[in-house]
């Protein structure tokens, strides 16, 4: 290559570099600033359910996906399982994490428990009383992982209708709003027991407790709720420890319900005490509520409420 050729190529390259560096006049009508004309990206929008929305059973998932909830919506005058009482938001440092809050003692656990507490209070306000005293459960759906990664920070809190004392999911026709006020149609009262008698004459196994009118034959009656292990954090305690803690709280609650002192209840041989027990999900969410029940002997059917009965004979 000759020196003259190299000089010609160098001149062409210099012109290209000058053009690329922006050292030319902008075209008419342009200000030369390529940045200030870009519009900021808007936050993603999601289709969120309204409070009072009723959902059929297909929405029974542990996570919230807007499309799944939308497909499960149904009129409240038709059979449904869930009813939305709150659409909350995960905020603060928990909203910056790569994954949504999860129950338990790990990262995100504190945010999950805080959201559950808000959810539980919203359920109380919606049904008109402590939802634990009614035929209700509460479910809180955090965003599904894919939705979280797409920017969703909303969670859905719903009440669900129970078919029995042990938390089996049922269905309802009509809204649950205010159903623990006035005549309180969804309040828990008397219960028909399905179980087996042990060799000592007491219950060896209780499989189900189904709500019935107190005028109908039954062997149990809901007596109220207590807080168990509220000062205990960490993993779910052993069954034996929970039994001890629940017994210490439920015996006085049943005695008060019947109009007895603790000693008077201890002296009765026709009534025992029962409670529902914890599962890991409930414990990890920070819910320490136990439902206490007055329980008669197998086959000894009660035919009226025993509230305030004191030392009188059972209405059998």
TAVEN-V307685 format. One record per helix or strand of 3 or more residues. SS is the DSSP state (hx for helix, st for strand). FROM is the first residue (numbers start at 1). TO is the last residue. If there is no record, write none. Layout:
BEGIN
ss=[SS & SS]
from=[FROM & FROM]
to=[TO & TO]
END
This chain:
BEGIN
ss=[hx & hx & hx & st & hx & hx & hx & st & hx & st & st & st & st & hx & hx & st & hx & st]
from=[3 & 57 & 66 & 82 & 92 & 109 & 131 & 136 & 145 & 154 & 190 & 203 & 220 & 239 & 262 & 271 & 280 & 289]
to=[20 & 59 & 72 & 89 & 96 & 127 & 133 & 143 & 149 & 162 & 197 & 212 & 227 & 258 & 267 & 275 & 284 & 296]
END
